[in-house]
Amino acid sequence: MITTPPFRQQAAGQGAGLSASLRLLLRQVSRSFDLSIRLLPPALQAPVAIGYLLARATDTVADTTALPLGQRQELLNMLTLVIGSTQHQPRQAEELARLTEDFAQHQSNPHERALMQALPQCWPLLHNLSEADQASVRQVLAHITRGQQLDMARFGPGLSALQTEAELQDYTWLVAGSVGEFWTELCGRHLPGYSLLPQADMLRVGREYGMGLQRLNIVRDAGADLASGRCYWPVETLAQAGLTPALLAEAARQSQSQVPHPEALGAASLQALSPLYTQWLDHTQAQLTCGLRYALALKPWRLRLASALPALIGARTVALLRQTGPAALGQSIKMPRRELRALLWRIALGLGSTATIERQFRRLSAEPAL
């Protein structure tokens, strides 16, 4: 029998206005982020959870390949419009409910289907937040959906790629760096004196933290993205190693295939990628270290744990990616559940102290295997 660490049990009952069905939905769409939200002080749980569920819904619309691009763009534009509206528009909400239900029927993933079907329940929750929290949720969703709209415009039929590092920087800020700022704004509003650092420093470090988590997602999901025609490695960066998005996509395809001698196929491209791959992980690790600094500056222990968990999981994922190397393009790399449970127990036994969190981050970053 697997038991739950003590702090997890204490946090599990905190609903902060969310229905039981939406709390279940949150657990289904992201096990790691659900842990973070449940650890948050109650005042932060509702705006963070609602913002996250809306962002996951718009991301599902942007990423699906089950419907034509024009139809997805129409739905994403309408979602953006409804989220941004401060007044409830019954006719608009009714039309959106019809479109999301139709969209949900094309989703093979049951959790994403349930998420789209639950969207009508999110609008009252959003409007029940304070005006300041509503404004924060709407602002961060405006940034996120802008990044998603750029994605849909960039990545049409066939293989397409970002062109420059500046485009990559802008994208990671829109879809994730802005989330670090959102989180920090909420903390400053609801938890006076929550941090050992000035608010301006927390906003800057939180922005870097979010961008690092997105860079980690990009490198971890690179193989699947390339198979779907999306290359987030900028053309100008790949050119430094004599590579193109097409060569990278072919190397990923061959590394995923069950061929008798995979070392003879795509090996040159993967070898050429190796220095860039290491640089990418080094950059990501530096940004995750910003996340550690962010967490260690937080005074409330639950907020510290909630903020530290993504950095800790990310540090372990980076270590696994380093261990695998560019061959990770053909594999699914993530922190195993048993390791996550062991990590939670170690943090609980250390009472969630800053020393415990820092020690675990360094351990997860350095150790190739647990």
N, C-alpha and C positions, 0 to 999 in steps of 0.2 A: 504494500500500500504506500502511495506517495503522499506525504503530508505537505502542508504549505508553511513557509516561514512565518513566524509570529507577526511581523509587521504587515505581511500580506493579508492575514486574517483580519487584522484591525482595520485595514483600509477597505476591505471588500464590501462592507455595508454602506459605504458612502455613495449615495446616488446623486446628490446635488441637483434634484429636480428632473433627472432623466428617468424615463420609464424603464421597467425591467426588460422590456423587449429591446429597447435601444442600448441598454447596457450590454445585453447579450450580443447584439449586433456589433458593438464596439469590440468585444472580445474576439469575435469571429474575423473581422477584417484586419485586425492587427494585434497580435498577442503581446508584442513588446510595448506598443504605444498604450494599449489598455492598462498595462502595469503602471506606466508613468502617470496616466490620468487618475487612476485609483489611488495613487500615493499623494496626489496634490491636496493641498488644503481645500476644504469644501468650497470656499468662495471662488476658486479658480476652476473647479471641475466642469461646471456647465458651459462657460464660454469656450474653454479649450476643447471639450468633447464635441460640442456642436460645430465649432469651426473645423475640427478634424473630420467629422463625418461628412460635412458639406464638401470639403476639399477632396476626400476620397471619392465622393460621388462625381464631382466634375472630372477627376482624374480618370475614372472608369469610362466616362463618356469620351474623353480625349483619346484614350488608349485602345479602345475596342476596335477590332477589325471586322466585326459582324455586320456593321451597317456602313453604307456609303459615306464618304467624307462630308458631303454637303449636308446630309441629314444630321450627322454628329455635330457639325458646326452650328446648325440651327438650334439644336438642343442645348449646346453649351452656351450659346449667346442668350438664350432664354433663361437658363439657370443663372447666368451672370446678372441679367436684368432683374430677376426676382430677388436674388440675394441682396442686390444693391438697393432695392426699394425699401424706404422706411415706412411706407403705407401698405397695408394689406389690400391686395387687388384680387377679389374673389374670382373674377372671370379669368384673369391671367393665371392664377393658381390652379384653376380647374383645367385649363388647357395644358399647363405644365404637368399636372398629374396624369393626364391622358398620354402625353408624350413619354413620360418616364415609365409608365406601365407598359407601353408598347416596346420601349427600349429594353426593359427588364426581361421581356419574353425572349430576347435574342441573346441573353447572357447564359453561357454554359456553367459559369462558376455560381454555385447556389448562394454564396455569401454576397457576391456583387449583385446578384438578382434581388436578394432580400434588401440590400442597401438601397437600390433604386426604388423599390416598392415602398420603402419606409420614408422616402424623402418628404411626402406631404406632412408627416408628423414632425419634421424638423422646423417648418416655418413658424408654428406657434411657439416652439421652444426658443427660436431666435428672437422673436418679438417680445418674449417674456423677460429677456435680459434687460439690464439697465441700459439707458441710452448710450452711456459711455462704452459699455461692453459691446453693444450692438455695433457701434461705430468702429470699434477695433476689429471685430469679426468681419465686418464688411470691407474694411480697408485691406486686411490680409488676404481675403478671398479675391479682391480685385487684382492684387498682385499675382496670386497663384493662377487665376484663370487667364490673366494676360500671358503668363508663361505657357500655359496649355494651348492657348490660341496660336501663339507663335509656333509651337510644336506642330500643330495641325497644318499650319500654312507651309512650314518647311518640309515636312515629311509626307510627300504624296506617294503615288505609285513608284515602285522601284526603290533603289537605294539612294538616300540623301544624307548629308552630313552638315554639322556646324562648320563654318568656315574659319573662324578665328577664336583665339583665347578670350577676346573681349565678349564675343557672343556667349561663350560658355560661362564666363563670369556673370554676365547679366542674367542668364537663364537660372543659374544656381541661386542667385539672390532672389529672383522673382518667386520661385517655387519653394524655397527653403530658408534662405537668409531672412526673408521677410517674416517667416514664422518665428525665428529667434527673437526678432524685434517685437512681434506681437506678444509672445510669452512674457518678455521683459516688461512691456507696458502694463500688462495685467498685474504682474507682481508689484510694480510700483504703485498701481492704483489701489490694490486691495490689501497689501502687506507693507505698510510703512516701516522703513528701517530693515527691510528683508535682507539686505546685502552688505557685505563688508566693503564693496567697491562703489564708487559714484555711479549714478544711473547712466551717465553717458558712456562710461567704460563697459557697463553691463550690456548696453545696447550694441556696442561695437563687438564685444566678444561673443554675444549671443548670435549676432549676424554671421560671424565666421563659423560658429558651431553649426548652425543650420546649413550653411553652404558646404561644410565638410561632410555632413550626413548625406547630402544630395550627391556629392562627388563619389562617396562610397557606394550609393545606390547605382550610379552610372557604371562604375567598374565592375561591380558584382553582377549586374544585369546585362553587361555588354554583349554577351553571346546571344541572348534572347532578343535584345534590341536590334542587333545586326541582322538576325534572321527575319525580323519584321521590317527591315529597310531603314532603320534609324541608327545613325552613327553620331554619338556625342563626342567622340574624339575629334577635335577640330582638324580640318584639312591641313592647316599650316603647321600643326604640331606633328601630325603623321609624316608630313613631308620631310621633317628633320631626320627621320629614320629611313627615308626612301620608300615610305609606304603610302598607300591610298586607301580610302574606305573600301573599295572593291577588294583589294588584296586582304585587308583585315577581315572582311566578311567571308571570304573564301577560306581563310585560315580557321575562322570560327566554325564554319560549316564542316570542314574536314575533321577538326578536333572533336566535334560532336558525333561524327559518324562512326559506325562500328566497322572500320576497315582493317584488313589483315596487318598492314604496316603503316599505322598512322604517322610514325616518325618520318616517313618519306614524303608526306603530304603536308604542305603548309608550314613545314618546319622552318624554312628560311624566314617567312613572314613573322612567325612567333619569336624567332631568335632576334630579328631586327626590332621587334616590339619591346623586348625585355627591358632595355634601359628606360624607355618612356613609361613602361608599366611600373617600374620601381620609382621613378620620379612622381608619377601620379599617386602612388600609395604614400610616398613621403609627404607630399602636399596634403593629402587627406589626413594622415596621422597628425600633422601639425595643426590642422583645423580641429581635429578631435581633442587635441591637447588644450585648445581654447575652450572646448566644452568641459574638460576637467577643471580648468581654472574657473569657469563660470559656476560649476556646481560647488566647488570648494569655497566660493565666496558667499554662498547662501547660508543664512542663519537657521531657518526652520528645517528640522531634520527631514520631514516628509518631502518638502520642496527640494531639498538637496538630493534625496534619493531619486525622486521623479526626474530631475534634470540630469543626474549622473548616469542613469540606466542606458540611454541611447549611446553615450560615449563609451561605456564599458562594453556593451554588445558590439559597438563599432570597432573598438580596439581589438577584440577577439576576431572579428571578421577580417580586419586588415591583416592580422597575423596569419590567418588561414589562407588568405589570398597570396601573401608573400610566400608561404610554404608551397602553394600550388604553382605559382608563377603564371605566365601568360596562358598556360594550358587551362586555366580557370574559365577561359572563353567557352570551353566545351562542357563545363560542369556547373552544378548548382552549389554554391558555397554559402553556408550560413552556420551560425552558432547552434549546435545541437541542443535540444530541449533539456537533456540531462545536465549539460554544462551550465545552462541558464539557471536551473533549479539549484545546483551546487553554488553558483555565484550568489544567488539570493540568500541562501543559508549563511554563507560566509559574511555577507554584509550584515545580516541580522545578528549573528554572533558577535560582530564587531560594533553593534549598536548604531550602525549607520554613521559612524564618526568620519571626520574628514581624513584622518590617518588611514582608516580602513578603505575608504573609497580610493584614495591615492595609491595605496599598496595594491589593490586589485587592478587598477588601471595599468600600472607598470607590469604587473604579472601577466595580464592578458595581452599586453602589447608585445612582450618579449618572448613568451613561451610558445614554441611551435606546436606543441601538442599537450593535452591535459590527460 
